[in-house]
Amino acid sequence: MKRLARKYLPAGMQSLLRRGYYRFPLLRRLYYLPQDLAVLLRPGRDGLQPPRSLMTVGDGDFAAIGREFLQYFIELGHLRPAEKVLEVGCGVGRMAIPLTTYLDDTGSYEGFDIAPAEVAWCRKNITPRFPRFNFQHVDVLNQQTNPGGRLAAASFRLPFAGEQFDFVFLTSVFTHMLIQDIENYLREISRVLRPGGRLLTTYFLLDGETRGRLEKMNSRFRHPFGSSLAIDPKLPEASIAHEEATIRTMYHEAGLVIREPVRYGSWSGRGHFLSSQDIVLADKNGSRQR
Ligand SMILES: C[S@@+](CC[C@H](N)C(=O)[O-])C[C@H]1O[C@@H](n2cnc3c(N)ncnc32)[C@H](O)[C@@H]1O
């Protein structure tokens, strides 16, 4: 459906549809009602599959992507079962659900997001079964997901005390945020990470070579927004790629040291890749305490 819309609808209409997707959740529920009823009625379901109408994370396999990233958290991020984890932009629990099978009784998980219905689903369905998993809604503005948000992402203070997390991660979140907002979030993440704690983040990263490939493949990332490239000039938060050099400077200024190599993704037409987006790992102050 999305592919057809991309192919045949004019850009202005696509932009309207993108906004409508988030602004009219009731229509989304009606659209996915048959799929959601089928899941509800499936014998032996374990109650940890969110309704399709709340899976605002694209068309990929929800459960398989969650499992894929759990492996990255363990193998690349050295996540251990007893650690304290923070997920920024947790959505409807795509990553939290597989983590419930990994973190043990001394480990813990905090997640927050600006999307109220997704957070409410996690609180209702995950926390009662896994009390060490907590979810919070924060009313931060994002033109796509939360256009009426009261708080600016560029000055938002994460609702946690300093130096309390071992591992922080964001999957497919900075790919929907503007550069000045990311700058503040990186500073805040560094504040809440304990020294030696790790950060795993996905991006669409740009350099000269990537820009060349994107042009050749007639990519949807073609609308300049500052030094970034967006797929929708009227709604840059729909999907946005940022300059790798700028992101690197921000890590440095936030006291985060990137652990090389960056694992580049397939999104920009590379032949060798790990996942679809680019994955960046970093340590706070570079000291790996393990
Ligand atoms: C593509 S979804 C990914 C959700 C989740 N990370 C996952 O991988 O399933 C992007 C998420 O980022 C959230 N988001 C966007 N801007 C945010 C912000 N400033 N702070 C926290 N979450 C944000 C959206 O509400 C949405 O849930």
The ligand as a Gaussian input file, in Angstrom:
#p B3LYP/6-31G(d) Opt

LIG

0 1
 C        9.971000       4.557000      14.011000
 S        9.435000       4.692000      15.659000
 C       10.567000       3.577000      16.484000
 C       10.039000       3.100000      17.807000
 C       10.991000       2.143000      18.551000
 N       12.226000       2.781000      18.866000
 C       11.232000       0.885000      17.735000
 O       12.330000       0.706000      17.213000
 O       10.285000       0.106000      17.615000
 C       10.055000       6.289000      16.167000
 C        9.674000       6.589000      17.599000
 O       10.382000       7.739000      18.042000
 C        9.509000       8.458000      18.882000
 N       10.023000       9.835000      19.012000
 C       10.079000      10.802000      18.071000
 N       10.591000      11.945000      18.592000
 C       10.873000      11.668000      19.900000
 C       11.410000      12.431000      20.981000
 N       11.755000      13.718000      20.817000
 N       11.582000      11.823000      22.182000
 C       11.232000      10.526000      22.353000
 N       10.693000       9.757000      21.374000
 C       10.518000      10.330000      20.167000
 C        8.169000       8.345000      18.171000
 O        7.080000       8.672000      18.978000
 C        8.190000       6.871000      17.742000
 O        7.643000       6.034000      18.733000

